[in-house]
Every structure is written in structure tokens, then in C-alpha cells.
Amino acid sequence: MNDIIEGVYPPETQVPSTNEFAAFYRINPATVGRGVNLLADEALAAVRRARRHRGADTADRRRAALITLTGSWPAVGAWFVANEPVGVTAWLLIPTALAALAGFAVLRRATPRT
């Protein structure tokens, strides 16, 4: 941290991460984070949070899933028409019954027996 204050790192230079500082000094990363936040409060450092591994890859997958889903709506509509209201209701009872059985099993195990 003193290296930042003393100017060892020139402006616009990336400094080691919070975890790298913590490992080097063998201290808790939260402590380093507080120190970095203090430097940011004094405008001695700009804090840029690391993005987790969820960038464009996840967005592209979501977009592809949405395109696939919207492209299949005519087939979904045709299925509803072909099965009529009674058939659709019968099909919807299957997941409902499975969810009810699973809930019953969970509650039965969670409820103490006397």
C-alpha cells in the first residue's frame, strides 16, 4: 500500500489485486479491501471491480435460448390446439402431482416424530 502512496506505481498503472496483496502480506483480503477503499476515497486509486466469469458468453447463451424459445412458439401453440383444454389440463396435473409428492416427502422427513 505504501508503494501506491509513494508513487512506485505510475498513474494509470494496474496494481496487484486485493488477493495478491493479501497473499503477499499474509493478511485477510477484507483488510486489504478496506485499505484500497480508503485510497479510492482519497482519490489515490481508482477501484475497478473484477467481473466474474459471466460476461458475453452468458449473455450470448441467454440470447440464443430466447431466440430458440421465441422460434418455437408456433409449435407450442399447435400443441395446445391439438391437445384441447382437457388434454392440456391432464398434462399439467403430472408436474403438479410430482411437486406435491416431493413436498410431502420433504415435509415428512423434516417433521419430528413423537
C-alpha positions in Angstrom: 0.0 0.0 0.0 2.9 2.3 0.7 4.1 1.8 -2.8 0.9 3.3 -4.1 1.1 6.3 -1.8 4.8 6.8 -2.6 4.2 6.7 -6.3 6.1 3.5 -7.1 3.2 2.7 -9.4 2.8 5.5 -12.1 -0.7 6.8 -12.8 -2.9 4.6 -14.9 -0.9 1.5 -13.9 -2.6 -1.6 -12.7 -1.6 -2.6 -9.2 -1.7 -6.1 -7.8 -5.2 -7.4 -6.9 -6.6 -7.4 -3.4 -6.0 -11.2 -3.2 -2.4 -10.7 -4.4 -1.7 -8.1 -1.7 -3.3 -10.2 0.9 -1.2 -13.3 0.0 2.0 -11.2 -0.1 1.5 -9.6 3.3 -0.3 -12.7 4.7 -3.4 -10.7 5.9 -7.1 -11.0 5.3 -8.3 -9.9 1.9 -11.1 -7.9 3.6 -8.4 -5.8 5.4 -6.7 -5.1 2.1 -10.0 -4.2 0.5 -10.7 -1.7 3.2 -7.3 -0.1 2.6 -7.9 0.1 -1.1 -11.3 1.7 -0.5 -9.6 4.3 1.7 -7.1 5.0 -1.1 -10.1 5.3 -3.5 -11.8 7.7 -1.1 -8.7 9.9 -1.1 -8.6 9.7 -4.9 -5.2 8.0 -4.8 -6.5 4.9 -6.5 -9.4 4.0 -8.8 -11.1 0.8 -7.9 -12.3 -1.4 -10.7 -14.2 -4.4 -9.6 -13.3 -7.6 -11.4 -16.1 -9.2 -13.4 -16.8 -12.8 -12.6 -16.7 -15.3 -15.4 -20.2 -14.3 -16.6 -19.5 -11.9 -19.4 -20.6 -12.1 -23.0 -20.7 -15.9 -23.0 -23.6 -16.0 -20.6 -25.4 -13.1 -22.5 -24.9 -14.9 -25.8 -26.4 -18.2 -24.3 -29.4 -16.3 -22.9 -29.9 -14.6 -26.2 -29.7 -17.9 -28.1 -32.1 -19.5 -25.6 -34.6 -16.7 -26.1 -34.3 -16.9 -29.9 -34.9 -20.7 -29.7 -37.8 -20.2 -27.4 -39.5 -17.5 -29.5 -38.9 -19.5 -32.6 -40.8 -22.5 -31.2 -43.9 -20.6 -30.1 -45.9 -21.7 -33.2 -45.2 -25.4 -32.2 -46.2 -24.7 -28.6 -49.5 -23.1 -29.8 -50.1 -26.1 -32.1 -49.6 -28.5 -29.2 -52.2 -26.6 -27.1 -54.7 -26.7 -30.0 -54.0 -30.4 -30.7 -54.5 -31.5 -27.0 -57.5 -29.3 -26.3 -58.2 -27.9 -22.9 -58.8 -31.3 -21.2 -55.6 -32.8 -22.5 -53.6 -29.7 -21.5 -55.1 -29.9 -18.0 -54.2 -33.6 -17.8 -50.6 -32.9 -18.8 -50.3 -30.1 -16.3 -51.5 -32.4 -13.5 -48.4 -34.5 -13.9 -45.8 -32.0 -12.8 -48.2 -30.7 -10.1 -48.6 -34.2 -8.7 -44.8 -34.7 -8.7 -44.3 -31.4 -6.9 -46.9 -32.3 -4.3 -45.3 -35.7 -3.7 -41.8 -34.2 -3.4 -43.1 -31.6 -1.0 -44.8 -34.3 1.1 -41.6 -36.3 1.2 -39.6 -33.3 2.3 -42.0 -32.3 5.0 -42.3 -35.9 6.2 -38.6 -36.1 6.7 -38.3 -32.7 8.3 -41.2 -33.2 10.8 -40.0 -34.7 14.0 -41.9 -37.9 15.1 -43.2 -38.2 18.6 
